[in-house]
Amino acid sequence: MPHRYAAMSGSVLPYRFQPEERPVFPGAPYAPRQTTLNRCLYALSALVMAMTAGLSNGLVSVNLLWISGNVGLYASEGSLLLAVYVAFNATANLLLVKARTQFGIPATMHTVLVVLIGGQCLQMLWPSFGMEVVAQAVSGIAAGGLTSLTLYNLFQVFPLRYRPMALVIGFGLPPLAIPIARLFPIDIIALNDWYGLHVIVATMGLAALTMLVLMPLPPTERAKVFEPLDAATVGLTIPAMLLICTVLAEGRFLWWTDAPWLGWALAIALPLLGLALLIEARRARPLLWVRWFATVDILRFALIALVFRVALAEQTYSAIGLLTLGGLTSDQLHTLFLFVLFAMVAGTIAAAVLAKPERFTELMLVAALVIALGAWLDTASTSETRPTQLLLSQSLLGFGAALFLGPALLDGLRRVTLKGPTHLVSFVVLFSTTQNVGGLIGVAFLGTLQTARARLHAEAIAESVSLGDPGVISRLAQNAEGIARVVIDPAHRQGEANALLGSALQDQANVLAFNDSCWAVTWIALATTLLLLSTLVNSRFRLFAGARHLRGNE
């Protein structure tokens, strides 16, 4: 039927969409032919949506250490902000996909963006930890919707035959906001108790809303899709994810066995999640197709996606932790993350060009090897390691991450198309969970490993140090001489010299522990390579066996 839509001429006239221009999935817009100018504007809109989605959390996550200290929060309290963001981002599409289908893209996303901007403005007017938590929750929901908008805008840019390329680029753009966030000077972000951070996020939200109004997407096929049991599923899943993410974020700070409430939180979360899945398993038209999740192919897909995300925590935790231990701030890491940004762009382009159904597994296998190599290069770091020495390793990790994301996403969507559009929400929630919660699991795992290994290395170093050793005596003398002008009392000076030596030994133990975490990522990436290789061999064997069977029948 005709729709009133700005067709190729730019005027709003009745436009009859062709069959090939119909949306592939529920809630997606039509994809009519566009003028060159419109394509350029939709590409700009996609970029704005992607950066808004990524920067809303990226600016907080990469500066969390300084934010926490500046506003008087403990590290464990600051990490709660990430937990809230991840929980709401992972579950956002439980509602957003159906909301876009029932109410349309403009009504849904206008509401989300207005709430995002309002949350940032309220935090600027009445700054508090509670308001920051609310702002992060809204950012998580908005990011889920903005990632889809990035994709839908790119569908207007690329012709139908390049739709897979649009998918790869659409999901590859938001992660670029993380290295971009590290390029912002801290002085600008931290302006007036982090007022600058909220101004940037609110401005990006306003820019996204402006682009959505000025360049509206084509209409969607709307239908009444919400059901009463959806509320029960969402009402159980969100608190369950909040509790799980909180445990993952807090465990390494409070220590897993020292805070009983962590166990109680899991004891509450797992039954809530189990009840939600039980409800979905018994529904005729579920939000989450639980039985599909339990198939071998989907379990393997989820495991590989989750393990990859865990491995990529080496960049966000191990490398940054090592450099922070050396006294460096974000402002001194700009060159490093500029290289990472270029590497991620290159990886996204490579994935967009090379991703074909017959190459999905091969590309993911190559990505795993690249990540393994990057992590291995970091295993020999020392207390003297500086950003220039990590340019290659971190660029490899960025390239590998971007190279993996596109083929993994297309492989999952290929499985969705085999089942039909009813499985879209299930796949989006599954993939989002593996990437978001997987990131928290990765940091929790590497942080726990690093802490435990640092204790062991510190004990080993302490046992090997003898106060009668000439090297130790010389180091103590140097320490005492360095503080002689400040500390006059000889006994006090000697005590301070001993403390400085102890601090240096603890730093060395931490460096060795960070190296151990890099080794762990290396082995995880190699194990993923073997899993992908076995999948590839099994697939080729079944193809070969099928071909032989057909020849035999002839």
C-alpha positions in Angstrom: 0.0 0.0 0.0 1.2 3.6 -0.6 2.9 5.4 2.3 3.6 9.1 2.6 7.3 9.2 2.5 10.1 11.4 1.1 11.0 9.5 -2.0 14.0 10.0 -4.2 12.8 13.4 -5.2 12.9 14.6 -1.6 9.2 15.6 -1.6 6.6 13.9 0.6 4.4 12.0 -1.8 2.6 8.7 -1.7 5.3 6.1 -2.3 4.6 2.4 -3.1 7.3 0.3 -1.6 8.6 -2.6 -3.7 8.7 -6.2 -2.3 12.5 -6.2 -2.0 12.3 -3.0 0.0 10.3 -4.5 2.8 11.9 -4.8 6.2 13.7 -8.1 6.9 12.8 -8.2 10.7 9.9 -6.8 12.7 10.4 -3.3 13.9 12.9 -2.5 11.1 12.1 0.3 8.5 11.6 -0.2 4.8 14.6 0.4 2.7 13.6 2.3 -0.5 16.0 3.7 -3.1 17.7 6.9 -1.9 19.3 9.9 -3.5 23.1 10.3 -3.0 22.5 13.2 -0.7 20.1 11.2 1.4 22.6 8.4 1.6 25.3 10.8 2.9 22.9 12.2 5.5 21.8 8.8 6.7 25.5 7.8 6.9 26.1 10.9 9.1 23.0 10.0 11.2 24.3 6.4 11.7 27.7 7.8 12.9 25.9 10.2 15.4 23.7 7.3 16.7 26.7 5.0 17.1 28.9 7.6 18.9 26.0 8.5 21.2 25.4 4.8 22.1 29.1 4.2 22.8 30.1 7.5 24.5 27.3 7.5 27.0 29.0 4.7 28.9 32.5 4.9 27.4 33.3 8.2 29.0 32.3 6.8 32.4 34.0 3.4 32.1 37.3 4.7 30.9 37.5 7.4 33.6 35.8 5.5 36.4 38.9 5.5 38.6 39.2 9.3 38.5 35.4 9.9 38.7 35.2 7.7 41.9 38.0 9.5 43.6 36.8 13.0 42.6 33.3 12.5 44.0 34.4 10.6 47.1 33.3 7.1 46.1 35.1 3.9 46.9 36.2 1.8 43.9 33.4 -0.8 44.6 30.8 2.0 44.6 32.1 3.4 41.3 32.0 -0.1 39.7 28.3 -0.3 40.5 27.7 2.3 37.8 29.1 -0.1 35.2 26.9 -3.0 36.6 23.8 -0.9 36.3 24.6 0.1 32.7 25.4 -3.5 31.6 22.3 -4.9 33.2 19.9 -2.5 31.5 21.7 -2.6 28.2 21.7 -6.4 28.1 17.9 -6.5 28.8 16.9 -3.3 26.9 15.9 -5.2 23.7 13.4 -7.3 25.6 11.2 -4.3 25.3 12.7 -2.1 22.5 12.2 -4.6 19.6 8.5 -5.0 20.3 8.1 -1.3 21.2 9.4 -0.3 17.7 7.1 -2.9 16.1 4.0 -1.7 18.0 4.5 2.0 18.4 7.0 2.7 15.6 10.6 3.9 15.6 9.9 7.7 16.0 7.6 7.3 19.1 9.9 4.8 20.7 13.3 6.4 20.1 12.1 10.0 20.7 10.9 8.9 24.1 14.2 7.1 24.9 16.4 10.0 23.7 14.3 12.6 25.6 14.7 10.5 28.8 18.4 10.2 28.1 18.9 13.9 27.8 16.7 14.6 30.8 18.7 12.1 33.0 21.9 13.9 32.1 20.4 17.3 32.8 19.0 16.2 36.2 22.5 14.9 37.1 24.0 18.3 36.2 21.4 20.2 38.2 21.2 17.9 41.3 24.4 15.8 41.2 24.4 12.7 43.4 25.4 9.1 43.3 21.7 8.0 43.2 21.0 10.3 40.2 24.2 8.9 38.5 22.9 5.4 38.9 19.6 6.4 37.2 21.4 8.2 34.4 23.5 5.0 33.8 20.4 2.9 33.7 18.8 5.2 31.1 22.1 5.2 29.1 22.1 1.4 29.0 18.5 1.3 27.6 19.2 4.2 25.1 22.4 2.5 23.9 20.5 -0.7 23.0 18.0 1.4 20.9 20.7 3.6 19.3 22.7 0.6 18.2 19.6 -0.6 16.2 19.1 2.9 14.8 22.7 2.9 13.6 21.9 -0.3 11.7 18.7 1.0 10.3 20.3 4.2 9.0 23.0 2.2 7.3 20.3 0.1 5.6 19.3 3.3 3.8 22.9 3.9 2.7 23.8 0.5 1.3 21.9 -1.2 -1.6 20.1 -4.5 -0.8 23.0 -6.7 -2.1 25.3 -5.0 0.4 23.0 -5.6 3.4 25.5 -7.9 5.2 28.2 -5.2 4.9 25.8 -2.7 6.5 25.2 -5.1 9.3 28.9 -5.5 10.0 29.6 -1.8 9.9 26.5 -1.0 11.9 27.5 -3.1 14.8 31.2 -2.2 14.4 30.7 1.5 14.8 29.5 1.7 18.5 32.6 -0.1 19.9 34.8 2.6 18.3 33.5 5.0 20.9 35.6 3.3 23.6 39.0 4.3 22.2 37.5 7.7 21.1 36.4 8.2 24.8 40.1 7.8 25.8 41.1 10.6 23.5 39.0 13.2 25.4 41.2 15.3 27.7 40.5 14.6 31.4 40.4 18.4 32.1 37.3 18.7 29.8 35.5 15.7 31.1 36.2 16.5 34.8 35.2 20.1 34.5 33.2 21.2 37.6 32.9 17.8 39.2 32.4 15.9 36.0 29.9 18.4 34.7 31.7 18.3 31.4 31.1 14.6 31.0 27.3 15.0 31.3 27.3 18.0 29.0 29.0 15.8 26.3 26.5 13.0 26.7 23.5 15.3 26.8 24.8 17.1 23.7 25.3 13.8 21.8 21.8 12.7 22.8 20.5 16.0 21.5 22.4 15.5 18.3 21.0 12.0 17.8 17.4 13.3 18.4 18.0 16.1 15.9 19.2 13.7 13.2 16.2 11.4 13.9 13.9 14.4 13.4 15.6 15.9 10.4 16.3 12.5 8.7 13.4 10.3 9.7 13.6 6.7 8.8 11.1 5.1 6.4 8.0 3.6 8.1 7.9 0.2 9.7 5.3 -2.5 9.5 3.5 -2.0 12.8 1.5 -4.6 14.7 0.2 -5.2 18.2 2.8 -7.5 19.6 3.0 -6.9 23.4 1.4 -9.6 25.6 0.6 -9.5 29.3 3.2 -12.2 30.1 5.9 -10.0 28.6 5.7 -7.8 31.7 6.3 -10.9 33.9 9.4 -11.9 32.0 10.9 -8.4 32.0 10.0 -7.9 35.6 11.9 -11.0 36.6 14.8 -10.7 34.1 15.9 -7.1 34.9 16.3 -7.5 38.7 18.1 -10.9 38.1 20.5 -9.3 35.7 21.1 -6.3 38.0 22.0 -8.7 40.8 24.3 -10.8 38.7 26.1 -7.8 37.2 26.4 -6.3 40.6 28.1 -9.4 41.9 30.5 -9.5 38.9 31.4 -5.9 39.3 31.8 -5.9 43.1 33.4 -9.3 43.7 37.0 -8.5 43.0 36.8 -5.3 45.1 35.0 -6.7 48.2 36.5 -10.2 47.5 34.3 -13.1 46.8 34.5 -14.9 50.1 34.6 -11.8 52.3 31.2 -10.3 51.5 28.3 -12.8 52.3 25.8 -10.6 50.5 27.3 -11.5 47.2 26.3 -15.1 47.7 22.8 -14.0 48.8 22.5 -11.8 45.7 23.3 -14.8 43.4 20.9 -17.0 45.4 18.1 -14.5 44.6 19.1 -13.8 41.0 19.3 -17.4 39.7 15.8 -18.4 40.8 14.4 -15.2 39.3 16.1 -15.9 36.0 15.1 -19.5 36.1 11.5 -18.6 36.7 11.6 -16.1 33.8 13.0 -18.8 31.5 10.4 -21.3 32.8 7.6 -18.9 31.9 9.1 -18.3 28.4 9.5 -22.1 27.8 5.7 -22.6 28.3 4.5 -19.7 26.2 3.1 -20.1 22.7 4.7 -16.8 21.5 7.6 -16.2 23.9 10.0 -13.3 24.0 12.9 -15.8 24.6 12.9 -19.1 22.7 14.4 -21.1 25.5 14.5 -24.4 23.6 16.3 -22.7 20.8 18.9 -21.5 23.3 19.4 -25.1 24.3 20.4 -26.4 20.8 24.0 -27.4 20.2 24.6 -24.7 17.5 23.3 -21.8 19.6 25.1 -23.0 22.8 28.4 -23.2 20.8 27.7 -19.8 19.3 27.0 -18.3 22.7 30.1 -19.9 24.3 32.4 -18.6 21.5 30.9 -15.1 21.7 31.2 -15.0 25.5 34.8 -16.4 25.6 35.9 -13.8 23.0 34.5 -11.0 25.1 36.2 -12.4 28.2 39.5 -12.5 26.3 39.1 -8.9 25.1 39.1 -7.7 28.7 42.9 -7.9 28.4 42.8 -4.5 26.8 40.4 -2.8 29.2 41.9 -4.3 32.3 45.4 -5.8 32.0 47.0 -3.3 29.7 45.4 -0.3 31.3 46.1 -1.6 34.8 49.7 -2.1 34.0 50.1 1.4 32.6 48.1 2.9 35.5 50.4 1.1 37.9 53.3 3.0 36.2 51.6 6.3 37.1 50.2 7.1 33.7 46.8 8.8 33.2 44.4 8.8 30.2 45.9 11.9 28.8 49.2 10.0 28.4 47.5 7.2 26.5 46.1 9.2 23.5 48.7 7.9 21.0 48.1 4.3 22.1 44.4 4.5 21.7 44.6 6.4 18.4 46.5 3.3 17.1 43.8 1.0 18.6 41.1 3.1 16.9 42.7 2.8 13.5 43.2 -0.9 14.1 39.5 -1.4 15.0 38.4 0.6 11.9 40.7 -1.7 9.8 39.2 -4.8 11.4 35.7 -3.6 10.8 36.5 -2.9 7.1 38.2 -6.2 6.7 35.2 -8.0 8.2 32.7 -6.1 6.1 34.6 -6.9 2.9 35.5 -10.5 3.7 32.4 -11.8 5.6 30.6 -14.4 3.5 28.6 -17.3 4.9 31.3 -19.8 3.9 34.0 -17.7 5.7 32.3 -16.9 9.0 34.2 -19.5 11.0 37.5 -18.9 9.3 37.3 -15.2 10.0 36.5 -15.8 13.7 39.4 -18.3 13.8 41.8 -15.7 12.4 40.5 -13.2 14.9 41.2 -15.6 17.8 44.7 -16.1 16.6 45.3 -12.4 16.3 44.0 -11.8 19.9 46.2 -14.7 21.1 49.2 -13.0 19.5 48.4 -9.6 20.9 48.0 -11.0 24.4 51.2 -13.0 24.2 53.2 -9.9 23.2 52.1 -8.4 26.5 53.3 -11.3 28.7 56.8 -9.9 28.9 55.9 -6.5 30.3 57.9 -4.8 33.0 57.5 -1.9 35.4 59.3 0.2 32.7 56.7 -0.7 30.0 55.2 2.4 28.4 52.4 3.0 25.8 54.8 3.0 22.8 55.8 -0.6 23.7 52.2 -1.7 23.6 51.2 -0.1 20.3 51.5 -3.4 18.3 49.9 -5.7 20.9 46.9 -3.4 21.6 46.4 -2.7 17.9 46.3 -6.5 17.3 43.7 -6.8 20.0 41.6 -4.0 18.6 41.8 -5.5 15.1 40.9 -9.0 16.3 37.9 -7.7 18.3 36.5 -5.9 15.3 37.3 -8.7 12.9 35.4 -11.2 15.1 32.3 -9.1 15.8 30.9 -8.9 12.2 31.2 -12.6 11.2 29.9 -13.7 14.7 26.8 -11.4 14.3 26.1 -12.5 10.7 26.5 -16.2 11.7 23.9 -15.7 14.4 21.5 -13.8 12.2 21.8 -16.5 9.6 20.5 -18.9 12.2 17.7 -16.5 13.1 16.6 -16.3 9.4 16.3 -20.1 9.4 13.9 -20.0 12.3 12.0 -16.9 11.3 11.6 -13.3 12.6 10.0 -14.6 15.8 13.4 -15.5 17.1 14.9 -12.0 16.6 14.4 -10.8 20.2 15.9 -14.0 21.5 19.1 -13.6 19.4 19.5 -9.9 20.1 19.2 -10.5 23.8 21.6 -13.5 23.7 24.2 -11.6 21.7 23.9 -8.5 23.8 24.2 -10.5 27.0 27.4 -12.3 25.8 29.0 -9.0 24.8 28.0 -6.9 27.8 27.9 -9.4 30.6 30.9 -11.1 29.0 32.9 -7.9 29.4 32.0 -7.8 33.2 33.0 -11.5 33.5 36.3 -10.9 31.7 37.2 -8.0 34.0 36.1 -9.9 37.1 38.1 -13.0 36.1 41.3 -11.1 35.2 41.0 -8.8 38.2 40.6 -11.8 40.5 43.4 -13.7 38.9 45.7 -10.6 39.0 44.9 -10.1 42.7 45.5 -13.7 43.7 48.7 -14.0 41.6 50.0 -10.7 43.0 49.8 -12.1 46.5 51.7 -15.2 45.5 54.4 -13.2 43.7 54.7 -10.8 46.6 55.3 -13.7 49.0 57.8 -15.3 46.7 59.7 -12.0 46.2 59.7 -11.3 50.0 61.2 -14.8 50.7 63.9 -14.2 48.1 64.9 -10.8 49.5 67.6 -10.7 52.2 68.5 -7.5 54.1 72.1 -8.6 53.9 72.1 -8.8 50.1 74.4 -6.1 48.6 71.8 -5.1 46.1 69.2 -4.6 48.7 71.6 -2.6 50.9 72.4 -0.4 47.9 68.7 0.2 47.1 67.9 1.1 50.7 70.8 3.5 50.7 69.6 5.1 47.5 66.1 5.4 49.0 67.4 7.0 52.2 69.6 9.4 50.2 66.6 10.4 48.1 64.5 11.5 51.1 67.3 12.9 53.2 66.3 16.5 52.6 62.7 15.8 53.7 63.2 13.3 56.5 65.9 14.5 58.9 65.6 11.8 61.7 67.9 8.8 60.8 65.6 6.2 62.2 62.6 7.6 60.5 64.5 8.0 57.3 65.5 4.3 57.4 61.9 3.3 58.0 60.8 5.3 55.0 63.5 3.8 52.9 62.3 0.3 53.9 58.7 1.3 53.0 59.8 2.5 49.6 61.6 -0.8 49.0 58.5 -2.7 50.0 56.3 -0.6 47.7 58.7 -1.3 44.8 58.6 -5.0 45.5 54.8 -4.9 45.6 54.7 -3.1 42.3 56.9 -5.8 40.8 54.6 -8.4 42.1 51.6 -6.6 40.4 53.5 -6.4 37.1 54.2 -10.2 37.2 50.5 -10.8 38.0 49.4 -8.6 35.1 51.7 -10.7 32.9 50.0 -13.8 34.2 46.6 -12.4 33.2 47.9 -11.8 29.7 49.0 -15.5 29.7 45.5 -16.5 30.7 44.0 -14.5 27.8 46.5 -16.1 25.4 45.5 -19.6 26.4 41.8 -18.7 26.3 42.2 -17.3 22.8 44.1 -20.4 21.7 41.4 -22.7 23.3 38.8 -20.7 21.3 40.9 -21.3 18.2 40.8 -25.0 18.8 37.0 -24.9 19.3 36.5 -23.0 16.1 38.9 -25.3 14.3 36.9 -28.3 15.4 33.7 -26.6 14.3 35.2 -25.9 10.9 36.5 -29.5 10.5 33.1 -30.9 11.5 31.3 -28.7 9.1 33.6 -29.6 6.2 33.3 -33.3 7.1 29.5 -33.2 7.0 29.6 -31.3 3.7 32.0 -33.9 2.3 29.9 -36.8 3.6 26.8 -35.2 2.1 28.4 -34.8 -1.3 29.6 -38.5 -1.2 26.0 -39.6 -0.3 24.6 -37.6 -3.3 27.1 -39.1 -5.7 26.3 -42.6 -4.3 22.6 -42.1 -5.0 23.4 -41.0 -8.6 
